[in-house]
Each structure stands twice: as structure tokens, then as C-alpha cells.
């Protein structure tokens, strides 16, 4: 009896320690590249194991990938002049649309019987940045073997990365809220309109602030 009780206790302790074990982030990043739906299911099921520092790190890595690409891209193919570089503007251009989409999508999904929490959507959007983090510096580095005549090819590669990024964000929105495709498309369209309204409001506030100081 005592031996069986001790064995059962060891199994329970082993199971509880396994449940407390943190998620292997690098493994989850690899899973996302090939099975994004499974990744979002893991995020939703085991969100307590994902640390905030991991999410912040993914957003910081995306910004670093953008800065690296600006440094190594072939000059004729660069989208901005190095003399016009502005760190705050680059942060706003890269992360502003993602954060505003997350806020708008959460606000709309919360009144349309969506299941995702704000932190879950923010985490899923961070993992959707993985293709951008990995591929953007590589494409920028390869641009040094291109000429101005290859600007179409370079633009296609950047467009593919952007499409993969936003496709992942939309898939995260649909999966985390447990929507069907058509319902997700409809609610996503409303969220997009709401996001544009947020931008318009922010631009209006900035314009009024500038005018007030002037």
C-alpha cells in the first residue's frame, strides 16, 4: 500500500512539475512557421506559461529587424534615405498599425461574442511577426546583389513578407476568437474600419495640439 501511494504521489508531482514547466519559445517559433493554427491553439491553452518578456522581445526583435534592413539594404532599393531616418517614426510605422489593429479588433470582438482576451491577441500578433523578423534582414542583405532594374523583384519579396505577416495576424484574430472564416472576415472588416477611425482621431488630436502650440 505504501509503495503504491508513493508511486502515485511521484506521478502527481511529476505531472504538476510538467504543467508548471515554461514553454520552449524557440520550438514554438518553429511550429508557427509550419503550423500557425497549432501555435495559436497553444497560446490560448497555455497562456499562463508565456511570459510578458517573451512578447516584448518579439516586438523588439521586429524593430531590430527593421533597423538592420535599413542598414544593409542596397542604397538604390532603400525605401527611405539614411539621412531621413527617424527612430520614433520607424517604431510608429512598424508597430503602430499592429497595436491599433489589436485594440480595434479586441474592442469589436468583445461585443460580437469573441473569446480572445486582449493579452492573447497581443501575444498572437507578436508571434505573427516571426516571418518578418527572420526574412526581412535576409532580403535586405540579398538586395546588395541586385541593381535598380531588380526593384520589382525586391518589392515582390517585401510584399510577400508583409502579406505573410498580416495573414498571420488575421488568422490569429479568427482562431483566437473561434470565428468561422466568413464571420471572422465580417468582424475583421468592421475592426479595420474602427482602426482607421482611431487613426483619424489621433491625427486630429495631433493637428489640434500643433495648432494650439503654434
C-alpha positions in Angstrom: 0.0 0.0 0.0 2.7 2.4 1.0 4.6 1.7 -2.2 1.6 2.3 -4.4 0.8 5.5 -2.6 4.4 6.7 -3.0 4.3 5.8 -6.7 1.0 7.7 -7.2 2.5 10.7 -5.3 5.6 10.7 -7.6 3.4 10.7 -10.7 1.3 13.6 -9.4 4.4 15.6 -8.6 5.9 14.8 -12.0 2.7 15.9 -13.8 2.4 19.1 -11.8 6.0 20.0 -12.4 5.5 19.3 -16.1 2.4 21.6 -16.1 4.5 24.4 -14.5 7.3 24.0 -16.9 7.7 27.1 -19.2 7.0 26.8 -22.9 10.1 26.4 -25.2 9.8 29.6 -27.1 12.2 28.7 -29.9 10.3 25.5 -30.5 7.0 27.4 -30.6 8.5 29.9 -33.1 9.5 27.0 -35.4 6.0 25.5 -35.0 4.5 28.8 -36.1 6.3 28.8 -39.4 4.8 25.5 -40.4 1.7 25.2 -38.3 0.4 28.6 -37.3 -3.0 27.4 -36.2 -1.4 24.9 -33.8 0.7 27.8 -32.4 -2.4 29.9 -31.7 -4.1 26.9 -30.0 -1.0 26.5 -27.7 -1.1 30.3 -26.9 -4.7 30.1 -26.0 -4.4 26.9 -24.0 -1.2 27.7 -22.1 -1.2 31.5 -22.0 -0.2 31.4 -18.3 3.2 29.9 -19.2 4.0 32.7 -21.7 5.9 35.5 -20.1 5.4 39.1 -20.9 9.1 39.5 -21.5 8.8 37.0 -24.4 6.1 39.1 -26.1 8.1 42.3 -25.6 11.2 40.5 -27.0 9.4 39.6 -30.2 8.2 43.1 -30.8 11.7 44.4 -30.1 13.2 41.8 -32.5 10.8 43.0 -35.2 12.0 46.6 -34.7 15.6 45.4 -34.7 15.0 43.5 -38.0 13.7 46.7 -39.5 16.7 48.7 -38.4 19.1 46.1 -39.6 17.4 46.0 -43.0 17.8 49.8 -43.3 21.5 49.5 -42.6 22.3 46.7 -45.0 19.8 47.3 -47.9 21.3 48.3 -51.2 21.0 52.1 -51.4 19.1 52.3 -54.7 16.5 49.9 -53.4 16.0 51.6 -50.0 12.6 53.0 -49.2 13.9 55.9 -47.2 17.1 57.9 -47.3 19.5 57.2 -44.5 19.7 61.0 -43.7 15.9 61.0 -43.1 15.9 58.1 -40.6 13.8 58.8 -37.5 13.6 56.1 -34.8 10.2 57.1 -33.4 8.8 57.3 -36.9 10.0 53.8 -37.7 8.5 52.4 -34.5 5.2 54.1 -35.3 5.3 52.7 -38.9 6.0 49.2 -37.8 4.3 48.7 -34.5 1.6 51.4 -34.7 -0.7 49.5 -37.2 -0.3 46.2 -35.2 -1.1 47.8 -31.8 -4.0 49.8 -33.2 -5.4 46.7 -35.0 -5.2 44.7 -31.8 -7.0 47.4 -29.8 -9.7 47.8 -32.5 -10.1 44.0 -33.0 -10.4 43.3 -29.3 -12.9 46.1 -28.9 -15.1 44.8 -31.7 -14.7 41.1 -30.9 -15.6 41.7 -27.3 -19.1 42.9 -28.4 -19.5 40.2 -31.0 -19.1 37.2 -28.8 -15.4 36.8 -29.3 -13.4 34.6 -26.9 -9.9 36.1 -27.0 -8.5 38.3 -24.3 -6.5 41.4 -25.1 -3.3 39.8 -23.9 -3.9 36.7 -26.0 -4.4 38.8 -29.2 -1.3 40.8 -28.4 0.7 37.7 -27.9 -0.6 36.0 -31.1 0.2 39.2 -33.1 3.7 39.1 -31.7 4.2 35.5 -33.0 2.8 36.6 -36.4 5.9 38.9 -36.6 8.3 35.9 -36.8 8.4 35.7 -40.7 9.2 39.4 -40.7 11.9 39.0 -38.1 13.6 36.2 -39.9 13.2 37.2 -43.6 13.5 41.0 -43.7 17.2 41.2 -42.8 17.9 38.3 -45.3 16.1 40.0 -48.1 17.8 43.3 -47.4 21.2 41.6 -47.4 20.4 39.9 -50.7 19.4 43.3 -52.2 23.2 44.0 -52.4 23.3 41.6 -55.3 20.5 43.4 -57.1 20.5 46.5 -59.2 17.9 49.2 -59.8 16.5 47.0 -62.6 15.6 44.4 -59.9 13.4 46.7 -57.9 10.3 44.8 -58.9 11.8 41.6 -57.5 12.8 43.3 -54.3 9.3 44.8 -53.9 7.7 41.4 -54.5 9.8 39.8 -51.8 9.0 42.6 -49.3 5.3 42.3 -50.3 5.3 38.6 -49.7 6.7 39.1 -46.2 4.1 41.8 -45.5 1.3 39.5 -46.8 2.6 36.7 -44.6 2.7 39.0 -41.6 -0.8 40.4 -41.9 -2.2 37.0 -43.0 -0.9 35.6 -39.7 -2.4 38.4 -37.7 -5.8 37.9 -39.4 -5.5 34.1 -38.8 -4.7 34.8 -35.2 -7.8 37.0 -34.9 -10.0 34.4 -36.3 -8.6 31.4 -34.4 -8.3 33.1 -31.0 -11.9 34.2 -31.2 -13.1 30.9 -32.5 -14.8 32.5 -35.5 -15.6 30.8 -38.8 -14.0 32.3 -41.9 -16.9 34.4 -43.1 -17.8 35.7 -39.6 -14.1 36.4 -39.0 -13.9 38.3 -42.3 -17.0 40.4 -41.4 -15.9 41.2 -37.9 -12.3 41.8 -39.2 -13.7 44.3 -41.7 -15.5 46.2 -39.0 -12.4 46.2 -36.9 -10.4 47.6 -39.8 -12.9 50.5 -40.1 -12.7 51.1 -36.4 -8.9 51.1 -36.6 -9.0 53.7 -39.4 -11.3 55.8 -37.1 -8.7 55.5 -34.3 -6.0 56.8 -36.7 -8.2 59.7 -37.9 -8.9 60.7 -34.3 -5.2 60.5 -33.3 -4.3 62.6 -36.4 -7.0 65.2 -35.5 -5.7 65.4 -31.9 -2.1 65.9 -33.1 -3.2 68.5 -35.6 -5.1 70.4 -32.9 -2.2 70.1 -30.5 0.2 71.5 -33.1 -2.2 74.3 -34.0 -2.7 75.2 -30.3 1.1 75.5 -29.6 1.5 77.5 -32.9 
